[in-house]
């Protein structure tokens, strides 16, 4: 039998060697551990459960709502409160107490990370990810346009700003950057930390398979760790064994959910989460207005005749000043229909759906009619229904040779260009 000890580490220079090491971890190391312990509550966030806690029973992308009373502190790390959902926190506290007893009884070493059960990572709000992404895009746009006098002179008011900012975002999506709220949540929320359902009990590097094996999987304590997770309704991420995840289907976790009058997973999603796509119109409105305000900071004057400026015929008459309008006035010129079309346009690009112009216009016509009837939520649901396949976000999977070749070929197929 092959030695189950893995050697995979991202510091390896050879891609081929790294691939073989990762393959060994998956095909030799993990099966040997499963054979040894028989029953392990493993989860796989790299392949099978990549969107765990991020999609509801109808396959909508979701994030926890803004009710802070649903969360409890499980640890304080570097002056930051580590929090998870209240029922997860309760289960974790009981898990800690149980393992502490095993330490007293001598079953778990004082040197084991399973001894202290300190939390290093927990809930990371998706709102923070969205805000950070938007700020980066707004900043890069401003820097790019200010450095180019001709481009800067094109923006004279909020309407011309929207036109130019849209063009800039469109160019960024060609490079794989997401601008819809749904796309940002999916692509930037690595490891599902916005779900409120998982936490890390170690700060070790997840790219080192040897550490996973020597410090967790192949230790005497792992059997107690495995048993304890089952006992209190947690799963262990097989690729990062110090990441534990609330198993929403476990009877043991459901006991903690019932304490908060949550009977099942469907109720959890309905009571504690919100559908991201229903916020897309407001997301784009806020994103564009705040980016417009940011663009005008220390950048009110603009040149009305770029040709004269190039000819060095500069005079005060060549310059005007932009006026910052209120948020309400900004929105008057851009109805919900405009923002809905923008969401549809960018989501189509992010998902590589490849709609033709006719298909795009026909779908939007139906959604636009719902907007006219004052059924904004129905319109957003209608658009969202076309983008419920998330294969494009399975980029975290282990790369297989034949699949990567197919993906390269598919990515080179020219997609239809939609006119916004």
Order of alpha helices (4+ residues) and beta strands (2+ residues): alpha-alpha-beta-beta-beta-beta-alpha-alpha-alpha-alpha-alpha-alpha-beta-alpha-alpha-beta-beta-alpha-alpha-beta-alpha-beta-alpha-beta-alpha-alpha-alpha-alpha-alpha
